[in-house]
Amino acid sequence: MAVPQTLDYLDMIFDEFVELHGDRAMGDDKAIRTGFARLGDYRVLVIGHQKGRNLEEKKECFWGCAHPEGYRKALGKMRLGRQV
């Protein structure tokens, strides 16, 4: 049995999930997943860590190792979530 990952939890817990991409400086880091989700009557910002299941996904997500753009992405989305 495969170990659940961030995207699996997002599908199980939240009604809606809109993924936000990029750090506005370099690019998008697929190891860090961010976005707005709906939990009942509440709109929340979710930040998660994605490793990938198969070799293709793992290469795409850098085996779960975030790069500097991933940390910038997470920090920027935290600031965005605080404003909303």
C-alpha positions in Angstrom: 0.0 0.0 0.0 1.3 3.4 -0.9 1.9 6.0 1.7 -0.6 9.0 1.4 1.0 12.2 0.3 0.0 15.9 0.4 -2.2 15.7 -2.7 -4.0 12.7 -1.3 -4.8 14.5 1.9 -6.0 17.5 0.1 -8.5 15.4 -1.9 -9.7 13.7 1.3 -10.0 16.7 3.6 -11.0 19.7 1.5 -14.0 20.5 -0.6 -12.1 22.6 -3.1 -8.4 23.2 -3.8 -6.9 25.8 -6.1 -3.2 25.3 -6.4 -1.0 28.4 -6.6 2.3 28.2 -8.5 5.6 30.0 -8.6 7.6 32.2 -6.3 7.4 35.4 -8.5 11.2 35.4 -8.9 12.6 32.2 -10.4 9.9 29.6 -11.0 7.8 26.8 -9.5 9.1 24.1 -7.1 6.9 21.0 -7.4 8.2 19.7 -4.1 6.2 22.4 -2.3 2.4 22.5 -3.0 0.4 25.6 -2.0 -3.1 26.8 -2.6 -6.4 27.9 -1.3 -8.9 25.3 -0.1 -12.3 25.2 1.4 -13.0 23.5 4.7 -16.7 23.8 5.4 -17.5 27.5 5.6 -13.8 28.5 5.9 -11.3 29.3 3.2 -7.8 28.3 4.2 -4.3 28.4 2.7 -2.6 25.0 2.6 1.2 24.4 2.2 2.4 20.9 1.8 5.4 18.9 0.9 5.2 16.4 -2.1 7.6 13.6 -2.8 6.1 11.7 -5.7 5.1 8.1 -6.0 6.9 6.7 -9.1 10.2 7.5 -10.6 8.7 10.1 -13.0 6.9 12.0 -10.2 9.9 11.8 -7.9 12.2 13.4 -10.5 9.6 16.1 -11.1 9.4 16.8 -7.3 13.2 16.5 -6.8 12.6 13.5 -4.5 10.8 15.9 -2.1 13.9 18.2 -1.7 12.8 21.8 -1.9 14.9 24.3 -3.7 15.2 28.0 -2.8 12.3 28.9 -5.0 10.2 26.4 -3.0 10.9 28.2 0.2 10.2 31.6 -1.4 7.0 30.2 -2.8 5.9 29.0 0.7 6.8 32.3 2.4 5.1 34.4 -0.3 1.9 32.3 0.0 2.0 32.6 3.8 2.1 36.4 3.4 -0.7 36.2 0.9 -2.8 34.1 3.2 -2.3 36.6 6.0 -3.7 39.4 3.8 -6.9 37.6 2.8 
